[in-house]
Amino acid sequence: MCADTPETDPKYPVFLPETAFPMRAGLPAREPGWLKRWEEIGVYDRLREKKGRKPFTLHDGPPYANGHLHIGHALNKILKDFIVRSQQMLGHDARYVPGWDCHGLPIEWKIEEQYRAKGLNKDDVDVVAFRQECRKFAEGWVDIQREEFKRLGVAGNWADPYLTMDFHAEAVIAEEFMKFLMNGTLYQGSKPVMWSPVEKTALAEAEVEYHDHTSHMVWVRFKVRAKRNQVPSSRDGDQPFEESQANKLAQGIEESKASVVIWTTTPWTIPQNRAVAYSEAFPYDLFEVLAVADGSLAVVGEKLILGRKLAEDVFRAAKVTDWRVVERVDASTLAELVAAHPYRGIKDADGMPVIEWNYDVPMLPGDHVTDDAGTGFVHTAPSHGDDDYQLGLKFGLKMTYNVEADGSYRADLPLFAGQHIITPEGKEGPANVSNIKALHGAGALFAKGKLKHSYPHSWRSKAPVIYRNTPQWFAAIDAKIEDGKGAYGDTIRARALHSINHLVQFTPVSGRNRLHSMIEARPDWVLSRQRAWGVPLTCFTKKGARPTDADFLLLNAEVNKRIAAAFEAEGADVWYVQGFKEKVLQGIVDPSDYEQVFDVLDVWFDSGSTHAFVLRDRADGTEDGLADLYLEGTDQHRGWFHSSMLQACGTKGRAPYRGVLTHGFTLDEKGMKMSKSLGNTVAPQQVIDEYGADILRLWVATSDYTVDLRIGKEILKGVADSYRRLRNTMRYILGNLAGFTEAERLETAEMPELEQWVLHRLAELDTEVRKGYAAYDFQGVFQKLFTFCTVDLSSVYFDIRKDVLYCDAPESTRRRAARTVLDILFHRLTSWLAPILVFTMEEVWLERFPQDGSSIHLTDFPDTPKDWLNEPLAAKWAQVRLARRVVTAALEVQRSAKVIGASLEAAPVVHVEDAAMLAALKSVDFAQVCITSAIQVTADPAPAEAFRLPEQPGVAVVFELAEGEKCARCWQILPDVGTHKHAQTCARCDEALG
């Protein structure tokens, strides 16, 4: 039918599309102009002026202000923008206050790096001056990142974001901490925590990442004997002591000079050993070594106790070639044994005896002991592992303080004084090798080797970390809280688990189980860090008091008020100013009786408290201080989601959010983790410079964010191709709406069936799009809209109606109906796609409505009349489309064979077996539907040579050429061409030309 080509005869004009909307988007150059326009017309503020709308608040998880954005940042912020924009267009008042985490080690570390580059020491600088440098550094990166986020098309209150280093924020963080102080959950304890010797501070689990690491592993003998208090004796003078069977066996083991063997990958912890743990759940045996290979450290004839299942692996590692089982050993017998520390009786370099380790090592039952690996016995150093610590608590084991903050042994530790486990540069120190040599010299080393395994590292310095016993401040998550907020439990853990199970909706739902399992099993929260840049632990301890004493902590509401007021006025730096303690304590208690704590809060407590100073305190916060949604990557189950949950449950009594959405990580096209060293990173700015931000946004929309997402050149090319197809759809609509006025509009009932079918599809889509956006299913929304545009519209409706739009008279019902539907399509597609393609849909909108202050982003999703839904009509047109597919395929065969050049040269005969389909085809202009000049539909049996599609039985097509002459205007071949006023035209075109 009519075509938009140069071949159109100028004597017979058609209504060609008219639009300035270009085929080439030029997004990289043009997008900044739209950003500037939105700022000038105040789009975000104008949306806030819409009254009577239900608020929807997505609370922004704060990124660190310490570097340019990476592709993960872009993914996160774009997803947030999809939600905020779609919720706004669904009719909410969707608020978005961006924020930044400004305290903590990442920023402090950057300043220290600058100091080290200049040969300076941070500790030689006044702490307030150092903190001000950290503040200045953070301010600079906030400004840079803000512009980078805005360039992604992310809408929000950029003029007034929240910063954790704002004075009010620091005051509130201190207030939230002091609630833990006052409600009894804060305590100082000495227990092992993840410790970075490089950064000299405790780390939270969220600050640790795991990398492959090669560790020393050793098998160590602990000589055992029977417990001395079980020696046979008489009782009451006349009652003989009946020795238990277990004790008899223990006596026998002692006489055999046997050892238990432990296995560890941390030889440096041997000096801190206080017990050996065994299991009551599986059997042990006493073995005798019968033969060894060359190089074995085992001794023929020695006796060893090992877990039965693990013995063969242990002997293989020790190059023991033959052995025998002497007797079975059960848990009751092990309970009657006590071991000697491997260094008992060791001598120093001068040959003098060392008495440091001349103590008994108890054999203790432990639920954490397994027979999956090792020996069946676990070396226990309560100061250097959580399982060890818990066993120590249960049985009263002594804690050790042998390891200093820099990862070295204490200066007076015999044999190993001052040796580093991890050096200040993050490398392995001599401690492991020195212990292996000492064990060998003491005759305790049974075997040694090396093991490559996943090991915790600091995610900042990338150096290995250790478990180290050190006094820290903790929040007790199982302590009973008397705060009047116990509707969901009276402990932090109980409140958190109730929130997860009953108050929070998770997307995807798997996030619920992940967070639940973490909260259910987690230990107390380590709140303190031995750093300088952060909010201090605003508390005081009584001199001379022990942490377990009732008066150890100063609990005074007036003191807390003074601290908060000072932070509000001057910021947290004031804590470090000389005389501050005296100022806030004066007139309440004697300042000289108290010590001021100078540790800073875990930065996760800062970000976990943001609900208080953002949601609760800001004018654009929420009435109940709760967010509708928190959205971050899956790692934040142990990060921000986790800390926010614990913090709010301690102060509010419940989770600070109603919903949690998590997304995966970004990988390269091959599914590999991005790395600068591999050269496979994709920077957001790189994509923007080449394609534009809308292509990056479309990549997010086309991806399943619930799993890890891949991105790379080929993937982006595919996204750009999808974008071009959508752009062409919008250009077609714009071009064919030129000059459209309300006078042309038709009501649904006045329209042909084809237009009514399109409206039916729009009604279906309206429901699907709204549900999809409400469920945060952006991939689903985009796929439905893209399929609609490329299949229902481009391949069917636009293809069929091109002839009507180009060739029908302006007043014809068909043309008016088509343009009415195009106007309806324009409003729905631009609004439905606006949350995703923010720049392009604004461009499309302004092409029709260029007046000042106009923006697609100031509109809502249009209401769609329910009476557009017409299932019977849809069922009929499904039949029509099936038959059309067979005709189109049949004509393509003729086109490929060069029999015809265009479908208008054909007048096929369509044989239809199904009566309902036959009736449907006869009730429509099937020739127009198939874009042929004529068509015949018949129930007659099809000849054998007729064209058929296997997937559509019952429809066959016999090709015939159209009869008549070609109309110079619409190109249809019809018998009446040349018989009208306008030569070489058909009746329809002759009438349209007037």
Disulfide bonds with the S-S distance in Angstrom:
Cys2-Cys807 1.45
